[in-house]
Amino acid sequence: MDFSNYVVTVCIFLTFLSMSYGQSSDRPVIVIDPGHGGTDAGAIGVNGVLEKDIVLSVAKKMDSLNTHLFDDRFNMYLTRYKDTLISLGGRTQLAKMLHADVFISLHCNQVTNKRVTGSEVYIDKKQKLHSGASNVLAFAIQKQLSDKLGFKSRGVKDANFQVLQETTDSCPAVLIELGFLSSVDEAQHLMTEEKYNGIALAILESINKIR
């Protein structure tokens, strides 16, 4: 991790400590990781929408719904609350420092074929301490996205993503690809307030089912 990211991570962590001081420790700690940010836009949709903006909007909706709909059932933290770039190591280090019970990284897909659509949920390829629980969570999320929102399910898959490699020994961890920004329809849907609410609620309900 470079020095600037280290400073940002430490500052965020200290903020989290001050925010959580005095709160009940029996609530599950959920870390939501909106991918990319800052100079890293991630995928760019056919309509110009940016992956980094979509995933941050969904993460903030999850935080808000946890407070107003789930009565703060979870101790929820985001790896970034603004359009800033945090290193992959900084994101996973934060989850470990917070002793996360669940780690979820949010992303959007993009491919050359504009007809490809659907959501994917990834777990770490190697067998680790929380691989089983990660698999259960991944299938729960995929089912919620499909049943409640009509997302085409592209399945639960294995991958070597760094954020999964570095967290799955500490807690259940998944990476969600919410849809393809290379698809005109999905890019349009993934920039609406209604869709943000739906995705956020589907993921929260999935977490609630396994906790």
Secondary structure as GFF3:
##gff-version 3
##sequence-region A 1 211
A	DSSP	alpha_helix	3	20	.	.	.	ID=ss1
A	DSSP	beta_strand	29	34	.	.	.	ID=ss2
A	DSSP	alpha_helix	51	68	.	.	.	ID=ss3
A	DSSP	beta_strand	75	78	.	.	.	ID=ss4
A	DSSP	alpha_helix	88	97	.	.	.	ID=ss5
A	DSSP	beta_strand	102	109	.	.	.	ID=ss6
A	DSSP	beta_strand	119	124	.	.	.	ID=ss7
A	DSSP	alpha_helix	131	149	.	.	.	ID=ss8
A	DSSP	beta_strand	153	159	.	.	.	ID=ss9
A	DSSP	alpha_helix	162	165	.	.	.	ID=ss10
A	DSSP	beta_strand	173	180	.	.	.	ID=ss11
A	DSSP	alpha_helix	184	189	.	.	.	ID=ss12
A	DSSP	alpha_helix	193	210	.	.	.	ID=ss13
###
